[in-house]
Amino acid sequence: MHDVVIVGGGPAGLSGALFTEKNGLDTVVFDTDETWMHKAHLFNYLGIDSMDGSEFVAQSREQVAEFGVTLRDEAVTAVEETAEGFAVTTEAESEAGEAGDQTVEGRYLVLATGADRSLADSLGCAFTDEDTVDVTVSMETSVDDAYATGAMVRAEEWQAVISAGDGAAAALNVLSKEKGEHFHDFDVPADAE
């Protein structure tokens, strides 16, 4: 049982994973590395003068892995609520090389699947009139402890830095629930030493 299961490894998913794992929540990210970032070049991302999207993804994956996030290159085929949180089913290959489904459980779920809203729909999340996933300002869906981020919550307003902010907002809400009070992830220079 993981604390946080994130489906999608673009800016939203990796940003959320960074915040939750660095603050003590066991986090796993499922991703098949098909993010739109591989088609992007960043000139409009705060703090980055110019960077290829694939380079950004590689550096982001390396960063979250250094904090201890588990990265799994597996497609998620289903998500469902359980008594203790959520079950995520993936297409996985056993150590013997046999294909089959595998289920991983987590207390919180963050969907960061770009414009693909099918998992949110199958989970029973409410949608807006624009056919986007309906979320609060903290990215929580109508399903308690399930979050949706990035392109799935915005009609045609897709941007990497906004998606990263969505992932951070979801993570901070999860952390606030865990701590029982508003949580702020604010590092100081001494933290880097």
TIRO-2110 file (N, C-alpha, C; in Angstrom, 1 decimal):
// TIRO-2110
0.9, -1.2, 0.0, N, 1, A
0.0, 0.0, 0.0, CA, 1, A
0.9, 1.2, 0.0, C, 1, A
0.8, 2.0, -1.1, N, 2, A
1.5, 3.3, -1.1, CA, 2, A
0.6, 4.4, -0.5, C, 2, A
1.3, 5.5, -0.1, N, 3, A
0.5, 6.6, 0.3, CA, 3, A
-0.1, 7.3, -0.9, C, 3, A
0.6, 7.5, -1.9, N, 4, A
0.2, 8.3, -3.1, CA, 4, A
0.5, 7.5, -4.4, C, 4, A
-0.5, 7.3, -5.2, N, 5, A
-0.4, 6.7, -6.5, CA, 5, A
-0.7, 7.8, -7.6, C, 5, A
0.3, 8.0, -8.4, N, 6, A
0.1, 9.1, -9.5, CA, 6, A
0.1, 8.4, -10.8, C, 6, A
-0.8, 8.7, -11.7, N, 7, A
-0.9, 8.1, -13.0, CA, 7, A
-0.6, 9.3, -14.0, C, 7, A
0.6, 9.2, -14.6, N, 8, A
1.1, 10.2, -15.5, CA, 8, A
2.4, 10.8, -15.0, C, 8, A
3.4, 10.9, -15.9, N, 9, A
4.7, 11.4, -15.6, CA, 9, A
5.1, 12.6, -16.3, C, 9, A
4.2, 13.5, -16.6, N, 10, A
4.6, 14.8, -17.2, CA, 10, A
4.8, 15.8, -16.1, C, 10, A
4.7, 17.1, -16.4, N, 11, A
5.0, 18.1, -15.4, CA, 11, A
4.1, 18.0, -14.2, C, 11, A
2.8, 17.7, -14.4, N, 12, A
1.8, 17.6, -13.2, CA, 12, A
2.1, 16.4, -12.3, C, 12, A
2.3, 15.3, -12.9, N, 13, A
2.5, 14.1, -12.2, CA, 13, A
3.8, 14.1, -11.4, C, 13, A
4.9, 14.5, -12.1, N, 14, A
6.2, 14.6, -11.5, CA, 14, A
6.3, 15.7, -10.4, C, 14, A
5.6, 16.8, -10.6, N, 15, A
5.6, 17.9, -9.6, CA, 15, A
4.9, 17.4, -8.4, C, 15, A
3.8, 16.7, -8.5, N, 16, A
3.1, 16.2, -7.4, CA, 16, A
3.9, 15.2, -6.6, C, 16, A
4.6, 14.3, -7.4, N, 17, A
5.4, 13.2, -6.8, CA, 17, A
6.6, 13.8, -6.0, C, 17, A
7.2, 14.9, -6.5, N, 18, A
8.3, 15.5, -5.8, CA, 18, A
7.8, 16.0, -4.5, C, 18, A
6.7, 16.7, -4.4, N, 19, A
6.2, 17.3, -3.2, CA, 19, A
5.8, 16.2, -2.2, C, 19, A
5.1, 15.2, -2.6, N, 20, A
4.7, 14.2, -1.6, CA, 20, A
5.8, 13.4, -1.1, C, 20, A
6.7, 12.9, -2.0, N, 21, A
7.8, 12.1, -1.5, CA, 21, A
8.8, 12.8, -0.7, C, 21, A
9.1, 14.0, -1.0, N, 22, A
10.1, 14.8, -0.2, CA, 22, A
9.6, 15.1, 1.1, C, 22, A
8.3, 15.0, 1.3, N, 23, A
7.7, 15.3, 2.6, CA, 23, A
7.1, 14.1, 3.3, C, 23, A
7.7, 12.9, 2.9, N, 24, A
7.5, 11.7, 3.7, CA, 24, A
6.4, 10.8, 3.3, C, 24, A
5.8, 11.0, 2.1, N, 25, A
4.7, 10.1, 1.7, CA, 25, A
5.2, 9.2, 0.6, C, 25, A
5.1, 7.9, 0.8, N, 26, A
5.6, 6.9, -0.2, CA, 26, A
4.8, 7.1, -1.5, C, 26, A
5.5, 7.4, -2.6, N, 27, A
4.8, 7.8, -3.8, CA, 27, A
5.3, 6.9, -5.0, C, 27, A
4.4, 6.5, -5.8, N, 28, A
4.7, 5.7, -7.0, CA, 28, A
4.0, 6.4, -8.2, C, 28, A
4.8, 6.5, -9.3, N, 29, A
4.3, 7.1, -10.5, CA, 29, A
4.3, 6.1, -11.6, C, 29, A
3.1, 5.9, -12.2, N, 30, A
3.0, 5.1, -13.4, CA, 30, A
3.0, 6.0, -14.6, C, 30, A
3.8, 5.6, -15.6, N, 31, A
4.0, 6.5, -16.8, CA, 31, A
4.5, 5.6, -17.9, C, 31, A
4.1, 5.9, -19.1, N, 32, A
4.6, 5.2, -20.3, CA, 32, A
5.4, 6.2, -21.1, C, 32, A
5.8, 7.3, -20.6, N, 33, A
6.6, 8.3, -21.2, CA, 33, A
6.1, 8.8, -22.6, C, 33, A
4.8, 9.0, -22.6, N, 34, A
4.2, 9.5, -23.9, CA, 34, A
3.7, 11.0, -23.7, C, 34, A
4.3, 11.7, -22.8, N, 35, A
3.9, 13.0, -22.5, CA, 35, A
4.1, 13.9, -23.7, C, 35, A
3.3, 14.9, -23.8, N, 36, A
3.4, 15.9, -24.9, CA, 36, A
4.7, 16.7, -24.7, C, 36, A
5.3, 16.7, -23.6, N, 37, A
6.6, 17.4, -23.4, CA, 37, A
7.6, 17.0, -24.4, C, 37, A
7.6, 15.8, -25.0, N, 38, A
8.6, 15.4, -25.9, CA, 38, A
8.4, 16.1, -27.3, C, 38, A
7.3, 16.8, -27.4, N, 39, A
7.1, 17.6, -28.6, CA, 39, A
7.4, 19.1, -28.3, C, 39, A
7.7, 19.4, -27.1, N, 40, A
7.8, 20.9, -26.7, CA, 40, A
9.3, 21.3, -26.6, C, 40, A
9.4, 22.6, -26.6, N, 41, A
10.6, 23.3, -26.3, CA, 41, A
10.3, 24.4, -25.4, C, 41, A
10.9, 24.5, -24.2, N, 42, A
10.5, 25.4, -23.2, CA, 42, A
11.3, 26.7, -23.3, C, 42, A
10.5, 27.8, -23.6, N, 43, A
11.0, 29.2, -23.5, CA, 43, A
10.2, 29.9, -22.5, C, 43, A
9.0, 29.3, -22.2, N, 44, A
8.0, 30.1, -21.3, CA, 44, A
7.8, 29.4, -20.0, C, 44, A
8.8, 28.7, -19.5, N, 45, A
8.7, 28.0, -18.2, CA, 45, A
9.6, 28.8, -17.2, C, 45, A
9.0, 29.3, -16.2, N, 46, A
9.7, 30.1, -15.2, CA, 46, A
11.0, 29.4, -14.7, C, 46, A
12.1, 30.1, -14.8, N, 47, A
13.4, 29.6, -14.4, CA, 47, A
14.2, 28.8, -15.4, C, 47, A
13.6, 28.6, -16.6, N, 48, A
14.3, 27.9, -17.7, CA, 48, A
14.4, 28.9, -18.9, C, 48, A
15.6, 29.2, -19.2, N, 49, A
15.8, 30.1, -20.4, CA, 49, A
15.4, 29.4, -21.7, C, 49, A
15.9, 28.2, -21.9, N, 50, A
15.6, 27.4, -23.1, CA, 50, A
16.0, 25.9, -22.9, C, 50, A
15.0, 25.0, -23.0, N, 51, A
15.3, 23.6, -22.8, CA, 51, A
14.4, 22.8, -23.7, C, 51, A
14.9, 21.7, -24.2, N, 52, A
14.1, 20.8, -25.0, CA, 52, A
13.2, 20.0, -24.0, C, 52, A
11.9, 19.8, -24.4, N, 53, A
11.0, 19.1, -23.5, CA, 53, A
11.4, 17.7, -23.1, C, 53, A
12.1, 17.0, -23.9, N, 54, A
12.6, 15.6, -23.6, CA, 54, A
13.7, 15.7, -22.5, C, 54, A
14.5, 16.8, -22.6, N, 55, A
15.5, 17.0, -21.6, CA, 55, A
14.9, 17.3, -20.3, C, 55, A
13.9, 18.2, -20.3, N, 56, A
13.1, 18.6, -19.1, CA, 56, A
12.6, 17.3, -18.4, C, 56, A
11.9, 16.5, -19.2, N, 57, A
11.3, 15.2, -18.6, CA, 57, A
12.4, 14.4, -18.0, C, 57, A
13.5, 14.2, -18.7, N, 58, A
14.6, 13.4, -18.2, CA, 58, A
15.2, 13.9, -16.8, C, 58, A
15.4, 15.2, -16.8, N, 59, A
15.9, 15.9, -15.6, CA, 59, A
14.9, 15.8, -14.5, C, 59, A
13.6, 15.9, -14.8, N, 60, A
12.5, 15.9, -13.8, CA, 60, A
12.4, 14.5, -13.2, C, 60, A
12.5, 13.5, -14.1, N, 61, A
12.5, 12.1, -13.6, CA, 61, A
13.7, 11.8, -12.7, C, 61, A
14.8, 12.2, -13.1, N, 62, A
16.0, 12.0, -12.3, CA, 62, A
15.8, 12.7, -10.9, C, 62, A
15.3, 13.9, -10.9, N, 63, A
15.1, 14.6, -9.6, CA, 63, A
14.2, 13.9, -8.7, C, 63, A
13.0, 13.4, -9.2, N, 64, A
12.0, 12.8, -8.3, CA, 64, A
12.6, 11.4, -7.9, C, 64, A
13.3, 10.7, -8.7, N, 65, A
14.0, 9.5, -8.3, CA, 65, A
15.0, 9.7, -7.2, C, 65, A
15.7, 10.8, -7.3, N, 66, A
16.7, 11.1, -6.2, CA, 66, A
16.0, 11.3, -4.8, C, 66, A
14.8, 11.7, -4.9, N, 67, A
14.0, 11.9, -3.6, CA, 67, A
13.3, 10.6, -3.2, C, 67, A
13.4, 9.6, -4.0, N, 68, A
12.9, 8.2, -3.6, CA, 68, A
11.6, 7.8, -4.3, C, 68, A
11.1, 8.6, -5.2, N, 69, A
9.8, 8.3, -5.9, CA, 69, A
10.1, 7.0, -6.7, C, 69, A
9.1, 6.1, -6.6, N, 70, A
9.2, 4.9, -7.5, CA, 70, A
8.5, 5.2, -8.8, C, 70, A
9.3, 5.0, -9.9, N, 71, A
8.8, 5.3, -11.3, CA, 71, A
8.6, 3.9, -11.9, C, 71, A
7.4, 3.7, -12.4, N, 72, A
7.1, 2.4, -13.1, CA, 72, A
6.6, 2.7, -14.5, C, 72, A
7.3, 2.1, -15.5, N, 73, A
7.0, 2.2, -16.9, CA, 73, A
5.9, 1.2, -17.2, C, 73, A
4.6, 1.5, -16.8, N, 74, A
3.5, 0.6, -17.0, CA, 74, A
2.3, 1.4, -17.3, C, 74, A
1.5, 0.9, -18.3, N, 75, A
0.2, 1.6, -18.6, CA, 75, A
-0.8, 1.2, -17.6, C, 75, A
-1.6, 2.2, -17.1, N, 76, A
-2.7, 1.9, -16.2, CA, 76, A
-3.9, 1.7, -17.0, C, 76, A
-4.6, 0.6, -16.7, N, 77, A
-5.8, 0.2, -17.5, CA, 77, A
-7.1, 0.5, -16.7, C, 77, A
-7.0, 0.6, -15.4, N, 78, A
-8.2, 0.8, -14.6, CA, 78, A
-7.8, 1.4, -13.2, C, 78, A
-8.8, 2.2, -12.7, N, 79, A
-8.7, 2.7, -11.3, CA, 79, A
-10.0, 2.5, -10.6, C, 79, A
-10.0, 2.2, -9.3, N, 80, A
-11.3, 2.0, -8.6, CA, 80, A
-11.1, 2.4, -7.1, C, 80, A
-12.1, 2.8, -6.5, N, 81, A
-12.1, 3.0, -5.1, CA, 81, A
-12.1, 1.7, -4.3, C, 81, A
-11.4, 1.7, -3.2, N, 82, A
-11.4, 0.6, -2.3, CA, 82, A
-11.7, 1.1, -0.9, C, 82, A
-11.8, 0.2, 0.1, N, 83, A
-12.1, 0.6, 1.4, CA, 83, A
-11.0, 1.5, 2.0, C, 83, A
-9.8, 1.3, 1.6, N, 84, A
-8.7, 2.1, 2.1, CA, 84, A
-8.1, 3.1, 1.2, C, 84, A
-8.7, 3.3, 0.0, N, 85, A
-8.2, 4.3, -0.9, CA, 85, A
-8.5, 3.9, -2.3, C, 85, A
-7.5, 3.5, -3.1, N, 86, A
-7.7, 3.3, -4.5, CA, 86, A
-6.9, 2.1, -5.0, C, 86, A
-7.4, 1.4, -6.0, N, 87, A
-6.6, 0.3, -6.6, CA, 87, A
-6.4, 0.7, -8.0, C, 87, A
-5.2, 0.6, -8.5, N, 88, A
-4.7, 0.9, -9.8, CA, 88, A
-4.3, -0.4, -10.5, C, 88, A
-4.9, -0.7, -11.6, N, 89, A
-4.6, -1.9, -12.4, CA, 89, A
-3.7, -1.5, -13.5, C, 89, A
-2.6, -2.3, -13.7, N, 90, A
-1.7, -2.0, -14.8, CA, 90, A
-1.5, -3.2, -15.6, C, 90, A
-1.0, -3.0, -16.8, N, 91, A
-0.5, -4.1, -17.7, CA, 91, A
0.9, -4.3, -17.3, C, 91, A
1.2, -5.4, -16.7, N, 92, A
2.6, -5.6, -16.3, CA, 92, A
3.1, -6.9, -16.8, C, 92, A
4.4, -7.1, -16.8, N, 93, A
5.0, -8.3, -17.2, CA, 93, A
5.7, -8.9, -15.9, C, 93, A
5.4, -10.2, -15.7, N, 94, A
6.0, -10.8, -14.5, CA, 94, A
7.5, -11.0, -14.7, C, 94, A
8.2, -11.3, -13.7, N, 95, A
9.7, -11.6, -13.8, CA, 95, A
10.0, -12.7, -14.7, C, 95, A
9.0, -13.6, -14.9, N, 96, A
9.2, -14.7, -15.9, CA, 96, A
8.9, -14.3, -17.3, C, 96, A
8.5, -13.1, -17.5, N, 97, A
8.2, -12.6, -18.8, CA, 97, A
6.8, -12.8, -19.3, C, 97, A
5.9, -13.2, -18.4, N, 98, A
4.5, -13.4, -18.8, CA, 98, A
3.7, -12.1, -18.6, C, 98, A
2.9, -11.8, -19.5, N, 99, A
2.0, -10.6, -19.4, CA, 99, A
0.9, -10.9, -18.5, C, 99, A
0.4, -9.9, -17.8, N, 100, A
-0.8, -10.0, -17.0, CA, 100, A
-1.0, -8.7, -16.2, C, 100, A
-2.2, -8.7, -15.6, N, 101, A
-2.6, -7.5, -14.9, CA, 101, A
-2.0, -7.5, -13.5, C, 101, A
-1.7, -6.3, -13.0, N, 102, A
-1.2, -6.2, -11.6, CA, 102, A
-1.9, -5.0, -11.0, C, 102, A
-2.3, -5.2, -9.7, N, 103, A
-3.0, -4.2, -9.0, CA, 103, A
-2.1, -3.6, -7.9, C, 103, A
-2.0, -2.3, -7.8, N, 104, A
-1.3, -1.5, -6.8, CA, 104, A
-2.3, -0.6, -6.1, C, 104, A
-2.1, -0.6, -4.8, N, 105, A
-3.1, 0.2, -4.0, CA, 105, A
-2.4, 1.5, -3.4, C, 105, A
-3.2, 2.5, -3.2, N, 106, A
-2.7, 3.7, -2.6, CA, 106, A
-3.8, 4.4, -1.9, C, 106, A
-3.5, 5.2, -0.9, N, 107, A
-4.5, 6.0, -0.1, CA, 107, A
-5.0, 7.2, -0.9, C, 107, A
-4.1, 7.8, -1.7, N, 108, A
-4.5, 8.9, -2.5, CA, 108, A
-4.2, 8.6, -3.9, C, 108, A
-5.0, 9.2, -4.8, N, 109, A
-4.8, 9.0, -6.3, CA, 109, A
-4.7, 10.4, -6.9, C, 109, A
-3.7, 10.6, -7.8, N, 110, A
-3.5, 11.8, -8.6, CA, 110, A
-3.5, 11.3, -10.0, C, 110, A
-4.5, 11.8, -10.8, N, 111, A
-4.6, 11.6, -12.2, CA, 111, A
-3.9, 12.7, -13.0, C, 111, A
-2.9, 12.4, -13.7, N, 112, A
-2.1, 13.4, -14.5, CA, 112, A
-1.9, 12.9, -15.9, C, 112, A
-3.0, 12.5, -16.6, N, 113, A
-3.0, 11.8, -17.8, CA, 113, A
-3.2, 12.7, -19.0, C, 113, A
-2.9, 14.0, -18.9, N, 114, A
-3.1, 14.9, -20.0, CA, 114, A
-4.5, 15.1, -20.3, C, 114, A
-4.9, 15.1, -21.6, N, 115, A
-6.3, 15.3, -22.0, CA, 115, A
-7.1, 14.0, -21.9, C, 115, A
-6.5, 12.9, -21.6, N, 116, A
-7.2, 11.6, -21.5, CA, 116, A
-7.9, 11.6, -20.2, C, 116, A
-9.2, 11.7, -20.2, N, 117, A
-10.0, 11.8, -19.0, CA, 117, A
-10.7, 10.5, -18.7, C, 117, A
-10.4, 9.4, -19.4, N, 118, A
-11.1, 8.1, -19.3, CA, 118, A
-11.0, 7.5, -17.9, C, 118, A
-9.9, 7.6, -17.3, N, 119, A
-9.8, 7.0, -15.9, CA, 119, A
-10.6, 7.8, -14.9, C, 119, A
-10.6, 9.1, -15.1, N, 120, A
-11.5, 9.9, -14.2, CA, 120, A
-12.9, 9.6, -14.4, C, 120, A
-13.3, 9.4, -15.7, N, 121, A
-14.7, 9.0, -16.0, CA, 121, A
-15.1, 7.7, -15.4, C, 121, A
-14.2, 6.7, -15.5, N, 122, A
-14.5, 5.4, -15.0, CA, 122, A
-14.5, 5.4, -13.5, C, 122, A
-13.8, 6.3, -12.9, N, 123, A
-13.8, 6.4, -11.4, CA, 123, A
-15.1, 7.0, -10.9, C, 123, A
-15.8, 7.7, -11.8, N, 124, A
-17.0, 8.4, -11.4, CA, 124, A
-16.9, 9.8, -11.0, C, 124, A
-15.8, 10.5, -11.4, N, 125, A
-15.6, 11.9, -11.1, CA, 125, A
-16.6, 12.7, -11.9, C, 125, A
-17.0, 13.8, -11.3, N, 126, A
-17.9, 14.7, -11.9, CA, 126, A
-17.2, 15.5, -13.0, C, 126, A
-17.9, 15.9, -14.1, N, 127, A
-17.4, 16.6, -15.2, CA, 127, A
-18.1, 18.0, -15.3, C, 127, A
-17.5, 18.9, -15.9, N, 128, A
-18.1, 20.2, -16.2, CA, 128, A
-18.8, 20.2, -17.5, C, 128, A
-19.5, 21.3, -17.8, N, 129, A
-20.2, 21.4, -19.0, CA, 129, A
-19.3, 21.5, -20.2, C, 129, A
-18.0, 21.8, -20.0, N, 130, A
-17.0, 21.8, -21.0, CA, 130, A
-16.4, 20.4, -21.2, C, 130, A
-16.9, 19.4, -20.5, N, 131, A
-16.4, 18.0, -20.6, CA, 131, A
-15.0, 17.9, -20.0, C, 131, A
-14.6, 18.7, -19.0, N, 132, A
-13.4, 18.6, -18.3, CA, 132, A
-13.7, 18.1, -16.9, C, 132, A
-12.7, 17.5, -16.2, N, 133, A
-12.9, 17.0, -14.9, CA, 133, A
-13.1, 18.2, -14.0, C, 133, A
-14.2, 18.1, -13.2, N, 134, A
-14.5, 19.2, -12.2, CA, 134, A
-13.7, 19.0, -11.0, C, 134, A
-12.9, 20.0, -10.7, N, 135, A
-12.0, 20.0, -9.5, CA, 135, A
-12.2, 21.2, -8.7, C, 135, A
-11.7, 21.1, -7.4, N, 136, A
-11.6, 22.3, -6.5, CA, 136, A
-10.3, 23.0, -6.8, C, 136, A
-10.1, 24.1, -6.2, N, 137, A
-8.9, 24.9, -6.4, CA, 137, A
-7.6, 24.1, -6.0, C, 137, A
-7.8, 23.1, -5.1, N, 138, A
-6.7, 22.2, -4.7, CA, 138, A
-6.7, 20.9, -5.6, C, 138, A
-7.4, 20.9, -6.7, N, 139, A
-7.4, 19.9, -7.7, CA, 139, A
-8.1, 18.6, -7.3, C, 139, A
-8.8, 18.6, -6.1, N, 140, A
-9.6, 17.4, -5.7, CA, 140, A
-10.8, 17.3, -6.5, C, 140, A
-11.1, 16.0, -6.9, N, 141, A
-12.3, 15.7, -7.7, CA, 141, A
-13.5, 15.5, -6.8, C, 141, A
-14.6, 15.2, -7.4, N, 142, A
-15.8, 14.8, -6.6, CA, 142, A
-15.6, 13.5, -5.8, C, 142, A
-14.6, 12.8, -6.1, N, 143, A
-14.3, 11.5, -5.4, CA, 143, A
-13.2, 11.9, -4.4, C, 143, A
-13.6, 11.7, -3.1, N, 144, A
-12.7, 12.1, -2.0, CA, 144, A
-11.3, 11.4, -2.2, C, 144, A
-10.2, 12.2, -2.0, N, 145, A
-8.8, 11.8, -2.1, CA, 145, A
-8.4, 11.4, -3.5, C, 145, A
-9.2, 11.8, -4.5, N, 146, A
-8.7, 11.6, -5.9, CA, 146, A
-8.6, 13.0, -6.5, C, 146, A
-7.5, 13.2, -7.2, N, 147, A
-7.2, 14.5, -7.7, CA, 147, A
-7.0, 14.4, -9.3, C, 147, A
-7.3, 15.4, -10.0, N, 148, A
-7.1, 15.5, -11.4, CA, 148, A
-6.3, 16.8, -11.7, C, 148, A
-5.4, 16.7, -12.6, N, 149, A
-4.5, 17.8, -12.9, CA, 149, A
-4.3, 18.1, -14.4, C, 149, A
-3.7, 19.2, -14.7, N, 150, A
-3.3, 19.5, -16.0, CA, 150, A
-4.4, 19.6, -17.1, C, 150, A
-4.2, 19.1, -18.2, N, 151, A
-5.1, 19.3, -19.4, CA, 151, A
-6.4, 18.6, -19.1, C, 151, A
-6.6, 17.7, -18.2, N, 152, A
-7.9, 17.0, -18.0, CA, 152, A
-8.8, 18.0, -17.3, C, 152, A
-8.3, 19.0, -16.7, N, 153, A
-9.2, 20.0, -16.0, CA, 153, A
-9.4, 21.3, -16.7, C, 153, A
-8.8, 21.5, -17.8, N, 154, A
-8.9, 22.7, -18.6, CA, 154, A
-9.2, 22.5, -20.0, C, 154, A
-10.2, 23.3, -20.5, N, 155, A
-10.6, 23.2, -21.9, CA, 155, A
-9.6, 24.0, -22.8, C, 155, A
-8.7, 23.3, -23.4, N, 156, A
-7.8, 23.9, -24.4, CA, 156, A
-6.8, 24.9, -23.8, C, 156, A
-6.6, 24.9, -22.5, N, 157, A
-5.6, 25.7, -21.9, CA, 157, A
-4.5, 24.8, -21.3, C, 157, A
-3.7, 24.3, -22.1, N, 158, A
-2.7, 23.3, -21.7, CA, 158, A
-1.3, 24.0, -21.8, C, 158, A
-0.7, 24.0, -20.7, N, 159, A
0.6, 24.6, -20.6, CA, 159, A
1.4, 23.9, -19.5, C, 159, A
2.7, 23.6, -19.7, N, 160, A
3.5, 22.8, -18.8, CA, 160, A
3.6, 23.4, -17.4, C, 160, A
3.9, 24.7, -17.3, N, 161, A
4.1, 25.3, -16.0, CA, 161, A
2.8, 25.3, -15.2, C, 161, A
1.6, 25.5, -15.9, N, 162, A
0.3, 25.4, -15.2, CA, 162, A
0.1, 24.0, -14.7, C, 162, A
0.4, 23.0, -15.5, N, 163, A
0.3, 21.6, -15.1, CA, 163, A
1.1, 21.3, -13.9, C, 163, A
2.4, 21.8, -13.9, N, 164, A
3.2, 21.5, -12.7, CA, 164, A
2.6, 22.2, -11.5, C, 164, A
2.0, 23.3, -11.6, N, 165, A
1.4, 24.0, -10.5, CA, 165, A
0.2, 23.2, -10.0, C, 165, A
-0.6, 22.6, -10.9, N, 166, A
-1.7, 21.7, -10.6, CA, 166, A
-1.2, 20.6, -9.7, C, 166, A
-0.1, 19.9, -10.2, N, 167, A
0.4, 18.8, -9.4, CA, 167, A
0.9, 19.2, -8.0, C, 167, A
1.5, 20.4, -7.9, N, 168, A
1.9, 20.8, -6.6, CA, 168, A
0.7, 21.1, -5.7, C, 168, A
-0.3, 21.7, -6.3, N, 169, A
-1.6, 22.0, -5.5, CA, 169, A
-2.2, 20.8, -5.0, C, 169, A
-2.3, 19.7, -5.8, N, 170, A
-2.8, 18.4, -5.4, CA, 170, A
-2.0, 17.9, -4.2, C, 170, A
-0.6, 17.9, -4.4, N, 171, A
0.3, 17.4, -3.4, CA, 171, A
0.2, 18.1, -2.1, C, 171, A
0.1, 19.4, -2.1, N, 172, A
0.0, 20.2, -0.9, CA, 172, A
-1.3, 19.9, -0.2, C, 172, A
-2.4, 19.7, -1.0, N, 173, A
-3.7, 19.3, -0.3, CA, 173, A
-3.6, 17.9, 0.3, C, 173, A
-3.0, 17.0, -0.3, N, 174, A
-2.8, 15.7, 0.3, CA, 174, A
-2.0, 15.8, 1.6, C, 174, A
-0.9, 16.6, 1.5, N, 175, A
0.0, 16.8, 2.7, CA, 175, A
-0.8, 17.5, 3.8, C, 175, A
-1.6, 18.4, 3.5, N, 176, A
-2.4, 19.1, 4.5, CA, 176, A
-3.4, 18.2, 5.2, C, 176, A
-4.0, 17.3, 4.4, N, 177, A
-4.9, 16.3, 5.0, CA, 177, A
-4.1, 15.3, 5.9, C, 177, A
-2.9, 15.0, 5.5, N, 178, A
-2.1, 14.1, 6.3, CA, 178, A
-1.6, 14.7, 7.6, C, 178, A
-1.3, 16.0, 7.5, N, 179, A
-0.8, 16.7, 8.7, CA, 179, A
-1.9, 17.3, 9.6, C, 179, A
-3.2, 17.3, 9.1, N, 180, A
-4.3, 17.8, 9.8, CA, 180, A
-4.3, 19.4, 10.0, C, 180, A
-3.5, 20.0, 9.1, N, 181, A
-3.4, 21.5, 9.1, CA, 181, A
-2.9, 21.9, 7.8, C, 181, A
-3.0, 23.2, 7.4, N, 182, A
-2.5, 23.7, 6.2, CA, 182, A
-1.0, 23.4, 6.1, C, 182, A
-0.5, 22.8, 5.1, N, 183, A
0.9, 22.5, 4.9, CA, 183, A
1.5, 23.4, 3.9, C, 183, A
2.7, 23.9, 4.2, N, 184, A
3.4, 24.7, 3.2, CA, 184, A
4.8, 24.1, 3.0, C, 184, A
5.1, 23.8, 1.7, N, 185, A
6.5, 23.3, 1.4, CA, 185, A
7.3, 24.4, 1.0, C, 185, A
8.1, 24.9, 2.0, N, 186, A
9.0, 26.1, 1.8, CA, 186, A
10.4, 25.7, 2.3, C, 186, A
11.3, 25.6, 1.4, N, 187, A
12.7, 25.3, 1.7, CA, 187, A
13.5, 26.6, 1.9, C, 187, A
14.5, 26.5, 2.7, N, 188, A
15.5, 27.6, 3.0, CA, 188, A
16.8, 27.1, 2.5, C, 188, A
17.8, 28.0, 2.3, N, 189, A
19.1, 27.6, 1.9, CA, 189, A
19.8, 26.6, 2.7, C, 189, A
19.5, 26.6, 4.0, N, 190, A
20.1, 25.5, 4.9, CA, 190, A
19.7, 24.1, 4.5, C, 190, A
18.5, 24.0, 3.9, N, 191, A
18.0, 22.7, 3.5, CA, 191, A
18.8, 22.1, 2.4, C, 191, A
19.5, 22.9, 1.7, N, 192, A
20.3, 22.4, 0.5, CA, 192, A
21.7, 21.9, 1.0, C, 192, A
22.0, 22.1, 2.2, N, 193, A
23.3, 21.7, 2.7, CA, 193, A
23.4, 20.3, 3.1, C, 193, A
END
